[in-house]
Amino acid sequence: MTASSAAPVPSEKGAAVGRRIGVGLMYGLWKPRVLGAWRVPATGPVIYAVNHAHNIDGPMVMGVAPRPTHFLIKKEAFVGPLGRFLTGIGQLKVDRHSTDRAAIGQALGVLADGGVLGIFPEGTRGEGDFASLRAGLAYFAVRSGAPIVPVAVLGSTDRPGRLIKALPPLRSRVDVVFGDPFEAGDGSGRRTRKALDEATERIQKQLTAHLENARRLTGR
């Protein structure tokens, strides 16, 4: 790892502040219904794998999750005051178009410290159906050994708000469903391309099954 990649690992204290802010905003503006939060391990490293259909999905998970979360967020969001705010609340800036060694080091550092890393495995906002996964999630899970907790956010894209079209209607219900933690690796500890490809396949099956179950549970 080069010297330029040795970025400091964000503290859980900042992420805890972000969680408190998220609690106030998410429960103040919408009506989150949280299912399965008890499945999240109370201690130790965890990776949240979150579907991504709307801009509020990350803040929603930050606000309703039982533990403070450090999300990998595209570097384009880190502009001006918003960028300083995101850094202050322990979020990680990542360049999606290159091998961002600084972000990789920070993310692995969060997990090594026993923290929670949030990832949108689809890489960008889309249908939120886990149909296309990038390899980053498998890499972090296999490299760190941290369990993955699938998280489905449902209802954020049902219809636009009347006051602000880019947001769900105020006081509308958004469901967040946490699944059972699972291991991505095969237990061998291998980190070869083949091992990561196999891990990605296992992850996709688990996430797709969780999303289907979440839709049945919530009726969405």
Stockholm file with secondary structure:
# STOCKHOLM 1.0

chainA/1-220         MTASSAAPVPSEKGAAVGRRIGVGLMYGLWKPRVLGAWRVPATGPVIYAVNHAHNIDGPMVMGVAPRPTHFLIKKEAFVGPLGRFLTGIGQLKVDRHSTDRAAIGQALGVLADGGVLGIFPEGTRGEGDFASLRAGLAYFAVRSGAPIVPVAVLGSTDRPGRLIKALPPLRSRVDVVFGDPFEAGDGSGRRTRKALDEATERIQKQLTAHLENARRLTGR
#=GR chainA/1-220 SS CCGGGCCCCCCHHHHHHHHHHHHHHHHHHSEEEEECGGGSCSSSCEEEEECCSSTTHHHHHHHHSSSCCEEEEEGGGCCHHHHHHHHHTTCEEECTTSCCHHHHHHHHHHHHTTCEEEECTTSSCSSSSCCSCCTHHHHHHHHHCCCEEEEEEESTTSSCCSSCTTSCCTTCEEEEEECCCBCCSCSSCCCSHHHHHHHHHHHHHHHHHHHHHHHHHHTC
#=GC SS_cons         CCGGGCCCCCCHHHHHHHHHHHHHHHHHHSEEEEECGGGSCSSSCEEEEECCSSTTHHHHHHHHSSSCCEEEEEGGGCCHHHHHHHHHTTCEEECTTSCCHHHHHHHHHHHHTTCEEEECTTSSCSSSSCCSCCTHHHHHHHHHCCCEEEEEEESTTSSCCSSCTTSCCTTCEEEEEECCCBCCSCSSCCCSHHHHHHHHHHHHHHHHHHHHHHHHHHTC
//
